């Protein structure tokens, strides 16, 4: 928050009958509190507090990794023939547009260039990730709602499939 906005909030508290105002914006929190201690001159004082560091809510816990099935192929030399779709940013991987919706893509499904394959949420923005290759989904490398890093492999695509 900029200084102008904070001054407006202070003015709002001064001009109203409220004793406290707390505002959160982009992970930063400002709390303005009016204190009216008893003083010898009979005038109340205003106390305005702002945390020195932004207050950021902790990220939700990562889901437990799912056990791999005996039917899933193990990483092998054949994996090097696959084309990787990597995360273009740090964020949270979502395989579907909503929790109750079907995933964008499934293993074995054919995809084409420009097709949305997943979402990576970064700073509360949902970023659709599109395929840059045509082929068949060979592997999904991350679990739904799992945090991902920049450049982390999300999918392996068989361009011959």
N, C-alpha and C positions, 0 to 999 in steps of 0.2 A: 504494500500500500504506500502511496506517496504521501508526502507531508500535507498536501492540500486536503486530501481525503481525511486524514487523521484530524486535522484542525476542524473540518466540518463535523466529524463525529463528536469531538470535544464540545463544540458549540451546541450540538443537539442535546447532549447530556446537561450542559449548563442551562439551556432554555426550557428544559422539561422537568418533570417531577420524578424521573427515573433516577435510581441510585447507581445503576450499573448497566453497561452496554458491552457486549462481546461480539466481535465480528471476525469471521474466518474467510480468507480469500487466498486461493492458490497455495495452500499449505501454511500460510502465515496467519497468526491469530493476534488480534489486538483486543485488549480488555481495558475499558475505561470505567473507573469506579469513583463515585463521589463520596467523600467521607466528610461528615459534619461533626468533628470532635468539639467538645465543649472547650471554649477558649475564654480568656479573660476579657477580650474586647467584644465578645458576643457575635463575632462574625465567623461563619463557617469557612472551612478551607476545602478546596477541591484537590483531590489526589488522583493523578492519572498515571496508570501503570501500563507499560508495554514491555513484553518479554524481550530480552536482548537477542535471543535467537528465535527463529521461526519454530512454531510448534507443528510438527508433522505427525499425522497418525501413522502408526506402524502398519506395514503391509500385512494383508491377511496371510495366515500360515499356508504354506504350499501343501497341496494334497499329497497323500502318501503315494509313493510310486507303485504302479500296478505290477504284479508279478508277470514275468514274461511267460508266454505259453510255449509248450513244446512244439506247437505248430508254426511258430514264428521262425523264419530263417535267421540263423546266427550271422553276425557280420563276417563276411568272407571276401575273397579276392574278386568275386562277382560284383560286390558293391562299388568297385572303382569304375564300372561301366555306367553307373547311374549318374544322372545330373542332379545336383543338390539345389533345393530351394532354401535359401538362408534368410534369417530374420534381418530386415534392414534397420532394426532399432532394438533398444532395450525395452522390454515391456512384459505383458502377460499374454500368452498364447491362448486363443479360443478357437476351437474347431468348428463352431456353429455360430450363427448370428444371434441366438438367444439360448438360454439354458434348456428350454424345452423343444428346441428346433433340431432338425437333422443336421449332421455335420455337412460342411460344404463339399468335402470329398472323402472317399473311403479307399482303403487299399484295394487294388485291382481295377479301380475306375479310371477311364481315360479322361485326360484333361487337355485343354488347348491353351494356346497363348492368350493371355488377357483374362482367363477365368479366375475368379476369386477362389482361393484355396483355404484361407483362414483369416482371422483377425488378430492383430497384435495391438493390445491396448497400451497406450503410453500417455501418461499425464491426463487420464480421463478421456482421451480421444481414441475412438475406435478406428484403426487403420486397416483397411482391407488389403490383404496381400494377394497379388495376382501372379499367376504363373507366367514365366518368361519362356516356357518350353512346352512342346506338345509331347505327350507320352502317357504312360500308365503309372499310377501311384504304386510304387513298390513298397515303401515304408513310410509310416508317420513316426518321426523321431522324438516327438514330445507328447506329453499328456495334456489333456484339456486343463486350462486354468493354471498351467505351469509357467513360472517366470522364465523368460528367455533373454539371452544376451545378444548384442549386435554380432552378426555373422554366424550365429548358431544355426546348424542345419535343422530345418523343420521337416522337410520331406526329401525322400529319395525318389527320383522319377526315372523310369525305364523309357528312354527315348525310342526304343525299338518296339515297345509294347503297344 
